[in-house]
Every structure is written in structure tokens, then in C-alpha cells.
């Protein structure tokens, strides 16, 4: 399984276009544009897909979920608008639905942002308000395969 992006490159700094905007209240002033992602070589036995963006370096003791998309039909090949209409975006740790760009505290070392596509053996059971930790729990047990891109951002 291969996850690709024309906007995020593994090991590289994330462009300000994709950083959280002032609307998030954490002091960042990026564009909060949703990065482009596409994939290929999904395992045949995949029932559905899920996509996450996670910051393991957030000073929370448990990381920070920036984006969670579940119930993505297995036949789709990108995370565009039409895919998002057919799936379910779960509330992120900003308390919002949809993409929330990077915005680590000032002065911290750059944070890692892990964008992961999960091929799942069974569908994720969730409402839009299911806590991110519960989604993560299900992902750990239902993932057949996964592919990630690691972006970096600091300020």
C-alpha cells in the first residue's frame, strides 16, 4: 500500500499553506489548506479505509489528533472533496470537524506530523463525536496494513 502527496514530503517541513490559521486560537497564522493525498495498491481484503493526522510530540501526554476520517469506501483513491462527502470526519483535538493544520507551541523543537492511511478489515464504528482515542483503539485492531507520510513543523 502506498500513500502519496504532492503537498507533504516525508521528512520535510510543512508549508505555511497547510499550517493552522488564526481561527484555531493557538497563535498560528497559516492558511489551513487541506493537503492533497492519494493512494494505490490497497489490499484486496480491505473493507474500508481510514485516514489520520497525528502529532505525537504535542505536550499533552497523549499526542494531538489533527484530522480523522473514517468510513472511506475502499474503492476510492484520494482524499478529495468527493471522498470526504462519502466518509465521516471525526471531531479533532481542536474540537472541530475536518483538517486542523500544525500549530505547535512556540519554542518547542519541531513536531512530527504523521499522516496515515489505514486499510481496515472491518468498518470503524463511530459517530462524528466519538473520542479520537476510541478511534485509535479501533484502528489498532482493525488495520490490515497502513502507509504513512511524516511531515515536520516548528515555530
Backbone as a chain_set.jsonl record, in Angstrom:
{"seq": "XXXXXXXXXXXXXXXXXXXXXXXXXXXXXXXXXXXXXXXXXXXXXXXXXXXXXXXXXXXXXXXXXXXXXXXXXXXXXXXXXXXXXXXXXXXXXXXXXXXXXXXXXXXXXXXXXXXXXXXXXXXXXXXXXXXXXXXXXXXXXXXXXXXXXXXXXXX", "coords": {"N": [[0.859, -1.174, 0.0], [0.557, 2.203, -0.8], [0.896, 5.494, 0.167], [0.636, 8.747, -1.084], [1.594, 12.198, -1.629], [1.333, 15.387, -3.071], [1.8, 17.591, -1.656], [2.865, 17.217, 0.941], [5.948, 16.08, 2.031], [7.795, 13.321, 3.059], [9.766, 13.717, 5.921], [10.256, 16.398, 5.478], [9.787, 19.974, 6.046], [6.559, 21.28, 6.715], [4.648, 23.277, 4.58], [3.611, 26.709, 5.061], [1.079, 27.141, 4.02], [-0.438, 24.979, 4.816], [-0.527, 25.073, 7.539], [-2.14, 25.62, 10.697], [-4.705, 28.102, 10.942], [-5.44, 31.458, 12.192], [-7.966, 31.134, 13.234], [-8.029, 28.923, 14.876], [-7.076, 29.535, 17.36], [-4.578, 29.085, 18.589], [-2.433, 30.625, 18.089], [-1.205, 30.472, 15.577], [-0.761, 31.423, 12.117], [-1.295, 30.346, 9.595], [-2.452, 29.086, 6.38], [-4.229, 26.972, 6.609], [-4.949, 25.152, 4.629], [-6.182, 22.158, 3.202], [-4.088, 19.438, 2.743], [-3.156, 17.57, -0.236], [-3.806, 14.172, -0.818], [-3.227, 10.902, -2.053], [-3.621, 7.43, -2.983], [-2.523, 4.026, -3.588], [-2.473, 0.507, -4.509], [-4.065, -0.893, -2.599], [-4.852, -3.392, -0.217], [-6.571, -6.347, -1.279], [-8.496, -7.471, 0.443], [-9.517, -5.366, 1.904], [-12.041, -3.68, 3.654], [-12.844, -1.101, 4.225], [-11.428, 2.238, 4.372], [-9.379, 4.372, 6.451], [-8.213, 7.582, 7.524], [-5.692, 9.43, 9.121], [-4.261, 12.219, 10.919], [-1.704, 12.855, 13.052], [-0.052, 14.219, 15.875], [2.553, 13.203, 17.647], [4.205, 14.541, 19.355], [3.007, 16.553, 20.772], [2.462, 18.551, 23.701], [0.777, 17.038, 25.582], [0.707, 14.632, 26.834], [-0.524, 12.604, 25.589], [-0.408, 12.976, 22.875], [-1.743, 14.601, 19.861], [-4.596, 14.77, 17.941], [-5.07, 15.772, 14.736], [-6.609, 15.375, 12.49], [-9.141, 13.193, 11.48], [-10.5, 10.782, 9.518], [-12.964, 8.535, 8.739], [-14.646, 5.527, 7.567], [-14.177, 5.543, 4.801], [-14.869, 4.627, 1.551], [-13.515, 1.64, 0.17], [-12.831, 1.529, -2.537], [-12.082, 4.029, -3.376], [-9.526, 6.467, -4.271], [-8.259, 8.759, -3.39], [-8.104, 11.678, -1.216], [-9.951, 13.704, -1.733], [-12.553, 16.256, -2.112], [-14.92, 14.891, -2.948], [-14.512, 12.347, -1.877], [-14.468, 12.953, 0.862], [-17.128, 13.658, 1.231], [-18.379, 11.227, 1.098], [-17.481, 9.898, 3.306], [-16.727, 9.978, 6.865], [-15.903, 12.617, 8.953], [-14.294, 12.876, 11.962], [-14.514, 14.542, 15.139], [-11.731, 16.562, 15.815], [-8.79, 17.158, 17.928], [-8.776, 19.885, 18.219], [-11.342, 20.389, 18.619], [-12.965, 20.569, 16.459], [-14.442, 19.675, 13.26], [-12.933, 18.018, 10.538], [-9.935, 19.026, 8.768], [-7.2, 20.171, 10.684], [-4.532, 22.158, 10.768], [-0.907, 21.971, 11.466], [0.355, 23.368, 14.541], [2.368, 23.866, 16.678], [3.516, 24.643, 20.068], [5.241, 27.757, 20.499], [8.782, 27.858, 20.38], [9.154, 25.184, 21.047], [10.865, 22.181, 20.031], [10.814, 21.243, 16.566], [7.753, 19.637, 15.672], [6.563, 16.324, 14.895], [4.417, 15.275, 12.33], [2.193, 12.891, 11.589], [0.798, 11.467, 8.887], [-1.513, 9.125, 8.076], [-2.724, 6.407, 6.213], [-5.085, 3.919, 6.62], [-5.813, 0.588, 5.909], [-8.625, -1.311, 6.403], [-9.993, -4.183, 8.1], [-12.573, -4.444, 8.986], [-15.395, -2.196, 9.248], [-15.03, 1.028, 10.875], [-16.654, 1.778, 13.855], [-18.41, 4.472, 14.692], [-19.544, 7.713, 15.762], [-19.739, 11.146, 14.69], [-18.777, 12.419, 16.888], [-17.315, 10.645, 18.394], [-14.722, 9.988, 20.665], [-11.294, 10.672, 19.837], [-9.342, 8.915, 20.838], [-10.774, 6.534, 21.087], [-11.246, 5.956, 18.427], [-8.602, 5.574, 17.605], [-8.031, 3.263, 19.088], [-9.724, 1.366, 17.842], [-8.587, 1.452, 15.28], [-6.081, 0.293, 15.738], [-6.752, -2.396, 16.087], [-8.153, -3.112, 13.802], [-6.713, -2.557, 11.525], [-5.353, -3.721, 8.555], [-3.246, -3.129, 6.976], [-1.013, -0.326, 6.737], [0.012, 2.959, 5.649], [2.28, 5.633, 5.771], [3.077, 9.171, 5.853], [5.489, 11.399, 6.974], [5.494, 14.571, 8.134], [7.073, 17.674, 9.135], [7.011, 20.357, 11.485], [7.712, 23.458, 13.037], [7.884, 26.34, 15.223]], "CA": [[0.0, 0.0, 0.0], [1.395, 3.39, -0.933], [0.278, 6.808, 0.354], [1.428, 9.781, -1.747], [1.094, 13.561, -1.536], [2.087, 16.419, -3.787], [1.919, 18.723, -0.729], [3.643, 16.846, 2.129], [7.035, 15.167, 1.696], [8.342, 12.699, 4.266], [10.992, 14.289, 6.467], [10.388, 17.827, 5.13], [8.937, 20.922, 6.761], [5.239, 21.526, 6.134], [4.475, 24.639, 4.083], [2.674, 27.546, 5.823], [-0.28, 26.998, 3.464], [-1.121, 23.876, 5.473], [-0.455, 25.314, 8.978], [-3.395, 26.121, 11.271], [-4.953, 29.546, 10.81], [-5.775, 32.191, 13.426], [-9.275, 30.674, 13.717], [-7.891, 27.819, 15.813], [-6.803, 30.073, 18.683], [-3.323, 28.626, 19.162], [-1.391, 31.576, 17.738], [-0.625, 30.287, 14.239], [-1.423, 32.244, 11.091], [-1.161, 29.698, 8.296], [-3.623, 29.064, 5.511], [-5.047, 25.814, 6.961], [-5.417, 24.429, 3.442], [-6.109, 20.711, 3.326], [-3.13, 18.863, 1.789], [-3.6, 16.57, -1.187], [-3.312, 12.808, -0.593], [-3.778, 9.841, -2.906], [-3.039, 6.14, -2.635], [-2.651, 2.913, -4.526], [-2.091, -0.816, -4.017], [-4.839, -1.237, -1.401], [-5.054, -4.845, -0.125], [-7.854, -6.814, -1.804], [-9.454, -7.79, 1.507], [-9.896, -4.13, 2.602], [-13.48, -3.38, 3.703], [-12.919, 0.361, 4.151], [-10.184, 2.937, 4.695], [-9.425, 5.484, 7.399], [-7.069, 8.472, 7.367], [-5.452, 10.222, 10.328], [-3.095, 13.089, 11.07], [-1.438, 12.796, 14.484], [1.183, 14.824, 16.378], [2.948, 12.501, 18.866], [5.064, 15.401, 20.166], [2.218, 17.579, 21.461], [2.681, 18.486, 25.149], [-0.478, 16.661, 26.218], [0.847, 13.336, 27.474], [-1.157, 11.587, 24.744], [-0.394, 13.419, 21.485], [-2.813, 15.504, 19.416], [-5.216, 14.34, 16.687], [-5.38, 16.934, 13.895], [-7.576, 15.031, 11.439], [-9.556, 11.793, 11.485], [-11.54, 10.492, 8.527], [-13.268, 7.105, 8.745], [-15.695, 5.057, 6.649], [-13.821, 5.862, 3.417], [-15.055, 3.443, 0.716], [-12.23, 1.036, -0.213], [-12.531, 1.689, -3.962], [-11.626, 5.394, -3.656], [-8.064, 6.528, -4.382], [-7.7, 10.032, -2.926], [-8.827, 12.303, -0.105], [-10.553, 14.932, -2.244], [-13.877, 16.645, -1.617], [-15.932, 13.855, -3.182], [-14.253, 11.287, -0.897], [-14.887, 13.423, 2.187], [-18.597, 13.644, 1.28], [-18.813, 9.836, 1.246], [-16.913, 9.367, 4.535], [-17.111, 10.668, 8.097], [-14.816, 13.293, 9.655], [-14.492, 12.83, 13.411], [-14.033, 15.75, 15.82], [-10.298, 16.515, 16.13], [-8.467, 17.682, 19.252], [-9.103, 21.309, 18.255], [-12.778, 20.462, 18.878], [-13.621, 20.87, 15.19], [-14.504, 18.583, 12.294], [-12.118, 18.29, 9.37], [-8.495, 19.212, 8.889], [-6.629, 21.226, 11.524], [-3.109, 22.131, 10.471], [0.081, 22.017, 12.549], [0.5, 24.614, 15.297], [2.996, 23.526, 17.959], [3.875, 25.801, 20.879], [6.47, 28.471, 20.119], [9.98, 27.492, 21.121], [9.342, 23.73, 21.072], [11.529, 21.598, 18.877], [9.794, 20.92, 15.561], [6.928, 18.466, 15.93], [6.321, 15.387, 13.795], [3.002, 15.124, 11.977], [2.119, 11.609, 10.901], [-0.397, 11.303, 8.057], [-1.558, 7.678, 7.879], [-3.862, 5.742, 5.592], [-5.285, 2.586, 7.195], [-6.697, -0.365, 5.249], [-9.3, -1.943, 7.538], [-10.665, -5.471, 7.905], [-13.994, -4.192, 9.266], [-15.636, -0.756, 9.374], [-14.932, 1.727, 12.161], [-17.958, 2.105, 14.427], [-18.224, 5.768, 15.335], [-20.312, 8.896, 15.389], [-18.827, 12.264, 14.449], [-18.271, 12.879, 18.18], [-16.572, 9.603, 19.093], [-13.381, 10.48, 21.021], [-10.186, 10.243, 18.979], [-8.684, 7.747, 21.436], [-11.567, 5.347, 20.755], [-10.975, 5.665, 17.02], [-7.258, 4.998, 17.595], [-8.146, 1.896, 19.615], [-10.274, 0.53, 16.771], [-7.608, 1.376, 14.187], [-5.035, -0.662, 16.103], [-7.225, -3.774, 15.967], [-8.794, -3.382, 12.514], [-5.828, -2.242, 10.4], [-4.696, -4.823, 7.842], [-2.0, -2.531, 6.506], [-1.061, 1.125, 6.758], [1.102, 3.663, 4.973], [2.364, 6.959, 6.387], [3.988, 10.244, 5.443], [5.857, 12.159, 8.157], [5.868, 15.964, 7.926], [7.661, 18.322, 10.319], [6.753, 21.791, 11.572], [8.036, 24.104, 14.303], [7.883, 27.812, 15.143]], "C": [[0.9, 1.23, 0.0], [0.563, 4.659, -0.816], [1.199, 7.842, -0.268], [0.768, 11.138, -1.535], [1.966, 14.476, -2.385], [2.371, 17.598, -2.865], [2.802, 18.456, 0.485], [4.68, 15.815, 1.704], [7.634, 14.623, 2.989], [9.682, 13.327, 4.651], [11.176, 15.77, 6.196], [9.448, 18.685, 5.965], [7.651, 21.169, 5.989], [5.114, 23.0, 5.78], [3.419, 25.391, 4.895], [1.242, 27.475, 5.29], [-1.1, 25.985, 4.24], [-1.115, 23.99, 7.0], [-1.783, 25.891, 9.456], [-3.492, 27.64, 11.131], [-5.257, 30.165, 12.177], [-7.074, 31.698, 14.04], [-9.18, 29.575, 14.765], [-7.511, 28.278, 17.218], [-5.523, 29.618, 19.338], [-2.15, 29.512, 18.758], [-0.716, 31.382, 16.403], [-1.411, 31.112, 13.222], [-1.21, 31.67, 9.694], [-2.461, 29.729, 7.515], [-4.626, 27.971, 5.834], [-5.68, 25.143, 5.737], [-5.253, 22.936, 3.689], [-5.125, 20.166, 2.294], [-3.772, 17.797, 0.912], [-2.98, 15.215, -0.828], [-3.995, 11.866, -1.571], [-3.052, 8.556, -2.556], [-3.283, 5.115, -3.721], [-2.237, 1.63, -3.829], [-2.766, -1.183, -2.691], [-5.037, -2.756, -1.367], [-6.474, -5.24, -0.565], [-8.912, -7.016, -0.725], [-9.934, -6.561, 2.291], [-11.402, -3.897, 2.506], [-13.731, -1.875, 3.633], [-11.568, 0.929, 4.555], [-10.444, 3.982, 5.772], [-8.15, 6.295, 7.195], [-6.932, 9.304, 8.632], [-4.238, 11.129, 10.17], [-2.896, 13.239, 12.575], [-0.092, 13.433, 14.8], [1.57, 14.123, 17.677], [3.766, 13.36, 19.825], [4.309, 16.487, 20.925], [2.386, 17.423, 22.972], [1.396, 18.176, 25.926], [-0.359, 15.386, 27.042], [0.246, 12.224, 26.629], [-1.223, 12.013, 23.282], [-1.582, 14.309, 21.159], [-3.297, 15.048, 18.047], [-5.655, 15.574, 15.912], [-6.462, 16.645, 12.859], [-7.865, 13.553, 11.507], [-10.704, 11.648, 10.495], [-11.736, 8.983, 8.518], [-14.365, 6.809, 7.729], [-15.445, 5.499, 5.213], [-14.024, 4.592, 2.585], [-13.719, 2.946, 0.137], [-11.86, 1.24, -1.678], [-12.012, 3.088, -4.314], [-10.102, 5.48, -3.575], [-7.457, 7.859, -3.962], [-8.581, 10.616, -1.835], [-9.393, 13.657, -0.533], [-11.935, 15.177, -1.668], [-14.926, 15.561, -1.797], [-15.753, 12.685, -2.21], [-14.741, 11.711, 0.483], [-16.408, 13.434, 2.323], [-19.138, 12.231, 1.508], [-18.314, 9.199, 2.545], [-17.379, 10.184, 5.73], [-15.872, 11.291, 8.733], [-15.188, 13.37, 11.134], [-13.929, 14.105, 14.031], [-12.559, 15.583, 16.197], [-10.047, 17.119, 17.512], [-8.551, 19.204, 19.347], [-10.574, 21.5, 18.626], [-13.577, 20.76, 17.627], [-13.652, 19.618, 14.322], [-13.668, 18.979, 11.091], [-10.659, 18.499, 9.73], [-8.16, 20.386, 9.797], [-5.125, 21.154, 11.392], [-2.205, 22.182, 11.687], [0.102, 23.374, 13.237], [1.104, 24.29, 16.666], [3.303, 24.788, 18.762], [5.171, 26.446, 20.383], [7.616, 28.001, 20.991], [10.198, 25.992, 21.262], [10.232, 23.321, 19.907], [10.45, 21.317, 17.829], [9.061, 19.626, 15.914], [6.821, 17.608, 14.68], [4.809, 15.27, 13.581], [2.891, 13.901, 11.086], [0.759, 11.499, 10.213], [-0.447, 9.823, 7.687], [-2.861, 7.243, 7.222], [-3.903, 4.328, 6.146], [-6.221, 1.785, 6.299], [-7.297, -1.229, 6.354], [-10.014, -3.233, 7.159], [-12.165, -5.362, 8.134], [-14.176, -2.692, 9.458], [-15.428, -0.233, 10.798], [-16.346, 2.057, 12.607], [-17.794, 3.395, 15.214], [-19.281, 6.763, 14.886], [-19.296, 10.01, 15.156], [-18.188, 12.762, 15.749], [-17.57, 11.801, 18.996], [-15.177, 10.135, 19.422], [-12.284, 9.863, 20.152], [-9.492, 8.997, 19.537], [-9.446, 6.462, 21.136], [-11.391, 4.957, 19.289], [-9.598, 5.0, 16.913], [-7.248, 3.559, 18.078], [-8.657, 0.958, 18.529], [-9.279, 0.363, 15.619], [-6.521, 0.348, 14.487], [-5.466, -2.112, 15.902], [-7.75, -4.115, 14.575], [-7.901, -3.119, 11.308], [-5.172, -3.508, 9.852], [-3.295, -4.369, 7.442], [-2.148, -1.025, 6.637], [0.163, 1.7, 6.068], [1.093, 5.09, 5.492], [3.332, 7.889, 5.665], [4.227, 11.077, 6.689], [6.293, 13.56, 7.761], [6.359, 16.559, 9.229], [7.261, 19.8, 10.293], [7.107, 22.283, 12.971], [7.997, 25.606, 14.116], [8.576, 28.409, 16.345]], "O": [[1.893, 1.279, 0.726], [-0.361, 4.879, -1.599], [2.404, 7.83, -0.02], [-0.436, 11.233, -1.296], [3.19, 14.344, -2.407], [3.103, 18.513, -3.244], [3.426, 19.38, 1.006], [4.343, 14.801, 1.092], [7.943, 15.385, 3.904], [10.594, 13.451, 3.833], [12.165, 16.352, 6.643], [8.457, 18.204, 6.514], [7.657, 21.256, 4.761], [5.438, 23.869, 6.589], [2.449, 24.794, 5.362], [0.294, 27.724, 6.034], [-2.323, 26.106, 4.32], [-1.635, 23.11, 7.687], [-2.472, 26.575, 8.7], [-2.492, 28.355, 11.194], [-5.32, 29.464, 13.188], [-7.269, 31.828, 15.248], [-10.152, 29.317, 15.475], [-7.61, 27.502, 18.169], [-5.387, 29.754, 20.554], [-0.999, 29.189, 19.05], [0.265, 32.067, 16.113], [-2.573, 31.451, 13.443], [-0.975, 32.406, 8.736], [-3.447, 30.328, 7.946], [-5.767, 28.033, 5.377], [-6.8, 24.634, 5.802], [-4.285, 22.509, 4.319], [-5.298, 20.398, 1.097], [-4.791, 17.205, 1.267], [-1.781, 15.123, -0.567], [-5.179, 12.01, -1.876], [-2.001, 8.579, -1.915], [-4.102, 5.291, -4.622], [-1.72, 1.65, -2.712], [-2.127, -1.713, -1.781], [-5.36, -3.35, -2.396], [-7.445, -4.549, -0.258], [-10.093, -6.76, -0.956], [-10.688, -6.71, 3.252], [-11.971, -3.914, 1.415], [-14.72, -1.433, 3.048], [-10.683, 0.208, 5.017], [-11.577, 4.418, 5.976], [-7.132, 5.766, 6.748], [-7.919, 9.82, 9.157], [-3.322, 10.848, 9.398], [-3.793, 13.688, 13.288], [0.889, 13.218, 14.088], [0.98, 14.41, 18.718], [3.999, 12.968, 20.969], [4.925, 17.266, 21.653], [2.446, 16.301, 23.476], [0.981, 18.936, 26.801], [-1.23, 15.093, 27.86], [0.467, 11.044, 26.901], [-2.02, 11.463, 22.522], [-2.33, 14.721, 22.045], [-2.511, 14.949, 17.105], [-6.508, 16.333, 16.372], [-7.15, 17.558, 12.402], [-6.944, 12.739, 11.583], [-11.74, 12.303, 10.617], [-10.781, 8.233, 8.312], [-14.933, 7.714, 7.117], [-16.391, 5.797, 4.483], [-13.407, 3.569, 2.885], [-12.9, 3.741, -0.326], [-10.685, 1.134, -2.029], [-11.551, 3.307, -5.434], [-9.463, 4.673, -2.899], [-6.26, 8.074, -4.155], [-9.67, 10.11, -1.564], [-9.322, 14.634, 0.213], [-12.425, 14.407, -0.842], [-15.738, 15.331, -0.9], [-16.739, 12.096, -1.768], [-15.358, 10.919, 1.194], [-16.926, 13.238, 3.422], [-20.23, 12.062, 2.05], [-18.689, 8.068, 2.853], [-18.31, 10.982, 5.623], [-14.901, 10.591, 9.022], [-16.255, 13.863, 11.5], [-12.976, 14.684, 13.509], [-12.18, 14.59, 16.818], [-10.986, 17.543, 18.187], [-8.413, 19.761, 20.437], [-11.01, 22.615, 18.913], [-14.738, 21.161, 17.712], [-12.978, 18.63, 14.61], [-13.686, 20.135, 10.668], [-10.215, 18.193, 10.837], [-8.758, 21.458, 9.695], [-4.504, 20.196, 11.853], [-2.668, 22.407, 12.806], [-0.108, 24.406, 12.599], [0.435, 24.422, 17.691], [3.346, 25.883, 18.202], [6.078, 25.761, 19.909], [7.449, 27.774, 22.19], [11.311, 25.561, 21.565], [10.335, 24.04, 18.913], [9.281, 21.169, 18.183], [9.659, 18.659, 16.386], [6.968, 18.093, 13.558], [4.036, 15.179, 14.534], [3.422, 13.872, 9.976], [-0.284, 11.446, 10.864], [0.477, 9.316, 7.051], [-3.949, 7.656, 7.622], [-2.896, 3.62, 6.148], [-7.309, 2.254, 5.966], [-6.565, -1.814, 7.152], [-10.561, -3.367, 6.064], [-12.941, -6.11, 7.538], [-13.223, -1.989, 9.793], [-15.622, -0.949, 11.78], [-17.147, 2.56, 11.82], [-17.138, 3.428, 16.255], [-19.832, 6.67, 13.789], [-18.106, 9.819, 15.408], [-17.169, 13.453, 15.712], [-17.26, 12.017, 20.167], [-14.512, 10.682, 18.543], [-12.344, 8.689, 19.786], [-9.098, 8.117, 18.771], [-8.834, 5.41, 20.951], [-11.387, 3.773, 18.951], [-9.441, 3.992, 16.224], [-6.527, 2.726, 17.53], [-8.096, -0.117, 18.315], [-9.145, -0.722, 15.054], [-6.09, -0.383, 13.595], [-4.638, -2.965, 15.583], [-7.789, -5.288, 14.205], [-8.287, -3.425, 10.18], [-4.527, -4.262, 10.581], [-2.315, -5.106, 7.552], [-3.262, -0.502, 6.649], [1.193, 1.043, 5.92], [0.031, 5.694, 5.641], [4.257, 7.461, 4.975], [3.279, 11.427, 7.392], [7.334, 13.733, 7.127], [6.097, 16.018, 10.304], [7.182, 20.417, 9.23], [6.836, 21.609, 13.965], [8.068, 26.099, 12.99], [8.675, 29.631, 16.456]]}, "num_chains": 1, "name": "protein.A"}
